[in-house]
Amino acid sequence: MKGVWPRVALISLGGFFEFYDLFFTGYIAPGLVRSGILTPTKPGLFGSTGIAGFVAAMFSGLFVGTALVSFLADRFGRRTIFTYSLLWYTAASVIMAFQHHVFGLNLWRFISGIGVGVELVTIDTYLSELVPANLRGRAFAINQTIQFCAVPVVALLAWLLVPRSPFGLDGWRWVVLLGAAGAILVWWIRRRVPESPRWLAQTIGSSQAVVSIPRGSFAEMWRPPYRIRSIMLIVFNLFQTVGFYGFSNWVPTLLIERGIAITSSLEYTSIIAIAAPFGPLAAATIADRLERKWQIVASAFVIAVSGILFGQMTGAALLIFFGVLLTLSNNILSFSCHAYQAELYPTRIRALAVGFVYSFSRISVVFSSFAIGFTLDRFGVPGVFSLIAGSMLIVMLVIGLLGPRTNNLALEVVSQ
């Protein structure tokens, strides 16, 4: 297969199923409550029977996958781990779809999360190494445009299926199983994407005695110039997910909390979700023109403002308008930060380092999901969006003050 863009498209198609699996959490949550497996909130701060516990199970798995397992992409190659992590979480999701008790549901959601976490990191490192410097931002924008197409798909399926039980099977189970059916594409995709040329060059070179290429290590993350970058990205990842997943995982529940019926809530959510791919698609034209760090800062600002306004609205039109604005800005932030953190480390530790710093976003969601549930219970929907706005302010400060420039620079230059 020749050309950069077909490769980007195929990798992104694999990522489509990863995003489907990742984002169905919020959309099937009302169905899990309806079927009696979960409770709407939590009986205690760390209760496992509520929606927060289900969200936390997924992101606990994501934390393990990104922090402890993603290094495998440095060891065995991007292409191999891309394939097997996709198969891993697809199989786990199928098993989860047939669970009837909260323990089994959360256990298999956790196991699925491990595979999704590895896949997230592998795709980022894979893409950053396959495309030239002047196309890197656009490649990540197109990548996430394709991946975010999964969001309206899962939202539409949830709207159609979650309130119903086709053929006697709960609608939420159908939503999970339909996404898992995409696994048949995995091997087809694998045969048509090459291994990362940078990873191959490093692996082949380091295996020859005449070439001395240093092997990466975890300790290298904490040496200059990577130490400041690692600290910056840890803080960033701890707080950026409060806005991103605080909205996407909770929006149907937040709407129901405002007195909107489950069917209308899923309808509004489906309309909002249609906007998901358009954020990175619209930003693709400026992705390599506007410095990456300022893309992140600007989108975080819009998230904070539009979130506060969303929390004040009661009318359907304004709820949808600000929900769409939140979705667009969240997804611009998403593609910008995925590209950004993959640029800041050398090839020998890219998957290891990105996986480690990114893992803090996963553990953040575990705790922030309970914090959002607590805030929703005590302070209502406006309180949730005040929490999101404060988190976005921290994102703006840490990236704006500490982030290096990366646009149109070769990875070898950025990593010096």
C-alpha positions in Angstrom: 0.0 0.0 0.0 1.5 3.4 -1.0 0.9 6.9 0.3 0.5 8.3 3.8 -3.3 8.9 3.8 -4.5 5.4 3.1 -2.3 4.2 6.0 -3.8 6.9 8.2 -7.3 5.9 7.2 -6.7 2.2 7.9 -5.2 2.8 11.3 -8.0 5.2 12.1 -10.6 2.6 11.1 -9.1 0.3 13.7 -9.4 3.2 16.1 -13.0 3.7 15.2 -13.9 0.5 17.1 -11.7 1.5 20.0 -13.7 4.8 20.3 -17.0 3.0 19.9 -16.0 0.8 22.9 -14.7 3.7 24.8 -17.7 6.0 24.3 -20.7 3.6 24.7 -20.2 3.9 28.5 -22.3 7.0 28.9 -24.9 6.0 26.3 -25.7 2.6 27.7 -25.6 3.7 31.3 -29.4 4.6 31.4 -30.1 1.1 30.0 -28.0 -0.6 32.7 -30.0 1.3 35.3 -33.3 0.4 33.5 -32.3 -3.3 33.5 -31.6 -3.1 37.3 -27.9 -3.9 37.1 -26.7 -0.5 38.1 -28.2 2.3 40.3 -28.5 5.9 39.0 -25.9 7.3 41.4 -23.9 5.7 44.1 -24.7 4.5 47.7 -21.3 5.9 48.9 -18.4 7.8 47.5 -16.7 4.6 46.1 -19.8 2.5 45.7 -19.5 -0.1 42.9 -23.2 -0.5 42.0 -23.7 3.0 40.5 -22.9 4.5 37.1 -19.7 6.0 38.6 -18.5 2.5 39.4 -19.1 1.3 35.9 -17.2 4.3 34.5 -14.4 3.7 37.0 -14.1 0.0 36.0 -13.4 0.9 32.4 -10.9 3.6 33.3 -9.1 1.5 35.9 -8.5 -0.9 33.0 -7.4 1.9 30.8 -4.9 3.0 33.5 -3.4 -0.5 33.6 -3.2 -0.7 29.8 -1.6 2.7 29.4 0.8 2.7 32.4 1.9 -0.9 32.6 1.3 -2.6 29.2 1.8 0.0 26.5 5.6 -0.5 26.6 4.9 -3.7 24.5 4.6 -1.5 21.4 8.2 -0.5 21.9 9.2 -4.1 22.4 7.2 -5.9 19.7 6.3 -3.2 17.3 3.4 -0.9 16.6 1.6 -3.1 14.0 1.5 -6.2 16.2 0.3 -4.6 19.3 -2.2 -2.5 17.3 -3.8 -5.8 16.1 -3.8 -7.8 19.3 -5.0 -5.1 21.6 -8.0 -4.6 19.3 -8.8 -8.3 19.5 -8.4 -8.3 23.3 -10.9 -5.6 24.1 -13.4 -6.8 21.5 -13.5 -10.2 23.0 -13.9 -8.8 26.5 -16.8 -6.6 25.4 -18.6 -9.6 24.0 -18.3 -11.4 27.3 -19.4 -8.3 29.2 -22.6 -8.0 27.0 -23.9 -11.2 28.6 -23.4 -10.3 32.2 -26.3 -10.0 34.6 -24.7 -8.9 37.8 -22.7 -5.8 38.6 -19.5 -7.7 39.6 -19.2 -9.5 36.2 -20.2 -6.3 34.3 -17.5 -4.3 36.0 -14.9 -7.1 35.8 -15.2 -7.5 32.1 -15.4 -3.7 31.6 -12.0 -3.5 33.4 -10.5 -6.2 31.3 -11.8 -4.5 28.1 -10.2 -1.3 29.3 -6.7 -2.8 29.4 -6.9 -3.5 25.7 -8.4 -0.1 24.8 -5.6 1.6 26.8 -2.9 -0.2 24.9 -4.6 0.6 21.6 -4.9 4.3 22.4 -1.1 4.7 23.0 -0.1 2.4 20.1 -2.2 4.4 17.6 -0.7 7.7 18.7 2.9 6.4 18.5 2.2 4.7 15.2 0.8 7.8 13.5 3.4 10.1 14.8 6.1 7.9 13.2 4.4 7.3 9.9 3.7 10.8 8.7 6.1 13.7 7.9 6.4 16.7 10.2 4.4 19.1 8.0 1.4 16.7 8.0 1.5 15.4 11.5 -1.2 17.7 12.9 -3.5 17.1 9.9 -3.0 13.3 10.2 -4.1 13.3 13.8 -7.1 15.5 12.9 -8.2 13.1 10.2 -7.5 10.2 12.4 -9.7 11.5 15.1 -12.4 12.6 12.6 -12.7 9.0 11.6 -12.5 7.7 15.1 -15.1 10.2 16.4 -17.6 9.0 13.8 -18.1 6.2 16.3 -19.7 8.6 18.7 -22.8 9.5 16.6 -23.0 5.8 15.6 -23.1 4.6 19.2 -25.4 7.5 20.2 -27.9 6.6 17.4 -27.8 2.9 18.2 -28.4 3.7 21.9 -31.3 6.0 21.1 -32.9 3.3 19.0 -32.1 0.3 21.2 -31.5 1.2 24.9 -35.1 1.9 25.7 -36.2 -1.4 24.1 -35.4 -5.1 24.2 -35.3 -6.5 20.7 -35.8 -10.3 20.6 -35.9 -10.3 24.4 -32.3 -9.0 24.8 -31.8 -5.7 26.6 -31.0 -2.9 24.2 -27.8 -2.0 25.8 -26.5 -5.5 25.1 -27.2 -5.0 21.4 -25.2 -1.8 21.4 -22.2 -3.5 22.8 -22.4 -6.5 20.5 -22.9 -4.5 17.3 -19.6 -2.7 18.1 -17.8 -5.9 18.7 -18.9 -7.2 15.3 -16.3 -4.9 13.8 -13.5 -7.3 14.9 -13.8 -9.1 11.6 -12.0 -6.2 10.0 -8.9 -6.5 12.3 -6.9 -9.0 10.2 -7.8 -7.3 7.0 -6.5 -4.0 8.4 -3.3 -5.6 9.8 -2.3 -7.0 6.4 -2.5 -3.5 4.8 -0.6 -1.4 7.2 3.2 -1.4 7.4 5.3 -1.5 10.6 6.6 1.9 11.8 9.8 2.7 9.7 11.3 4.5 12.7 10.7 1.4 15.0 12.1 -0.9 12.4 15.2 1.2 11.9 15.8 1.3 15.6 15.2 -2.4 16.1 17.3 -3.6 13.1 20.1 -1.1 14.0 20.2 -2.0 17.6 20.5 -5.7 16.7 23.8 -5.2 14.8 27.0 -5.0 16.6 28.4 -2.3 14.3 25.7 0.1 15.2 25.3 1.5 18.7 21.7 2.7 19.4 20.9 3.2 23.1 17.8 1.3 24.4 15.2 3.5 26.1 14.3 3.2 29.8 11.8 4.6 32.2 14.5 6.6 33.9 15.1 8.6 30.7 11.7 10.2 31.1 13.1 12.0 34.2 16.2 13.4 32.7 16.4 16.8 30.9 14.7 17.8 28.6 12.0 15.2 29.3 11.6 15.7 33.0 9.7 19.0 32.7 7.6 17.6 29.8 6.7 14.5 31.8 5.6 16.6 34.8 3.6 19.0 32.5 1.8 16.1 30.7 1.0 14.3 34.0 -0.7 17.5 35.4 -2.4 18.1 32.0 -3.7 14.5 31.8 -5.0 14.6 35.4 -7.3 17.5 34.6 -8.1 17.4 30.9 -10.3 14.3 31.3 -12.5 16.0 33.9 -13.9 18.1 31.0 -13.7 15.5 28.3 -15.2 12.4 30.0 -17.1 14.5 32.5 -19.3 15.5 29.7 -19.3 12.6 27.3 -19.8 9.8 29.9 -22.4 11.7 31.9 -24.4 13.8 29.4 -27.5 11.4 29.3 -27.5 11.2 33.1 -27.0 15.0 33.4 -30.0 15.6 31.1 -32.1 13.1 33.1 -31.1 14.9 36.3 -32.7 18.1 34.7 -36.0 16.3 34.5 -35.7 15.2 30.9 -37.1 11.7 30.2 -34.7 8.9 29.2 -36.0 8.7 25.6 -35.7 12.5 25.1 -32.3 12.5 26.9 -30.9 9.9 24.5 -32.5 11.8 21.5 -30.8 15.1 22.6 -27.5 13.2 23.2 -27.7 11.6 19.7 -28.1 15.0 18.1 -25.2 16.4 20.1 -23.1 13.4 19.2 -23.5 14.1 15.5 -21.1 17.0 16.0 -18.3 14.7 17.3 -16.3 14.2 14.0 -16.7 17.8 12.9 -14.4 19.3 15.5 -11.2 17.7 14.3 -12.4 17.8 10.7 -12.9 21.6 10.8 -9.6 22.1 12.7 -7.6 20.0 10.1 -7.0 23.1 8.0 -5.2 24.8 10.8 -3.7 21.8 12.6 -0.2 22.4 11.2 -0.5 26.2 11.1 -1.5 27.1 14.6 1.0 26.0 17.2 -0.2 22.8 18.9 0.0 24.0 22.4 -2.2 27.0 21.7 -4.8 24.7 20.0 -5.0 22.9 23.4 -5.2 26.2 25.4 -7.9 27.7 23.2 -10.1 24.6 23.1 -9.8 24.2 26.9 -11.1 27.8 27.3 -14.1 27.1 25.1 -14.9 24.0 27.1 -14.9 25.9 30.3 -17.2 28.7 29.0 -19.6 26.5 27.1 -19.8 24.0 29.9 -20.9 26.6 32.4 -23.5 27.9 30.0 -24.8 24.3 29.3 -25.2 23.8 33.0 -27.6 26.8 33.2 -29.8 25.9 30.3 -33.2 24.3 30.4 -34.6 24.7 26.9 -33.9 21.9 24.3 -32.5 24.2 21.6 -29.9 25.9 23.9 -29.0 22.6 25.6 -28.3 21.1 22.2 -26.4 24.2 21.0 -24.0 24.4 24.0 -23.7 20.6 24.0 -22.6 20.7 20.4 -20.1 23.5 21.2 -18.8 21.4 24.1 -18.4 18.4 21.8 -16.6 20.3 19.1 -14.1 21.9 21.5 -13.6 18.7 23.4 -12.7 16.8 20.3 -10.3 19.6 19.0 -8.6 19.3 22.3 -8.5 15.6 22.0 -6.7 15.4 18.6 -4.3 18.2 19.6 -3.2 16.6 22.8 -2.9 13.1 21.2 -0.6 14.6 18.6 1.3 16.8 21.1 2.3 14.2 23.7 3.4 11.7 21.0 5.8 14.4 19.6 7.7 15.1 22.9 9.7 11.9 23.3 12.2 9.9 21.2 11.2 6.7 19.3 13.0 4.4 21.8 10.7 5.5 24.7 7.7 6.9 22.8 5.1 4.3 23.7 6.5 3.8 27.2 6.5 7.5 28.0 3.3 8.4 26.3 1.6 5.4 28.0 2.9 6.5 31.4 1.9 10.2 31.3 -1.4 9.3 29.5 -2.2 6.8 32.3 -2.8 9.7 34.7 -5.8 10.7 32.6 -7.2 7.2 33.0 -6.8 7.2 36.8 -8.1 10.7 36.9 -11.4 9.5 35.3 -11.7 6.8 37.9 -11.7 9.3 40.7 -13.3 12.2 38.8 -16.3 9.9 37.9 -17.0 9.5 41.7 -16.3 13.3 42.2 -18.8 14.1 39.4 -21.4 11.7 40.9 -20.9 13.4 44.4 -21.0 16.9 42.9 -24.1 16.1 40.9 -25.8 14.7 44.0 -24.9 17.7 46.2 -24.7 20.7 43.8 -26.6 19.6 40.7 -25.7 20.1 37.1 -24.3 23.6 37.5 -21.9 22.3 40.1 -20.6 19.6 37.7 -19.7 22.2 35.1 -18.1 24.5 37.6 -15.8 21.6 38.5 -15.1 21.1 34.7 -14.3 24.8 34.2 -11.8 24.8 37.1 -10.1 21.8 35.6 -9.8 23.5 32.2 -8.2 26.5 33.8 -5.4 24.3 35.1 -5.0 22.7 31.6 -4.6 26.2 30.1 -2.0 27.3 32.6 0.2 24.2 32.5 0.3 23.8 28.7 0.5 27.6 28.1 3.4 28.1 30.5 5.5 24.9 30.1 4.7 23.4 26.7 7.4 23.5 24.0 6.8 24.2 20.3 6.3 21.2 18.0 4.6 22.3 14.8 6.4 21.4 11.6 9.4 20.1 13.4 10.9 16.6 12.9 10.4 14.3 15.8 14.2 14.0 16.2 14.3 17.8 16.6 11.4 18.0 19.1 12.9 15.2 21.2 16.3 17.0 21.7 
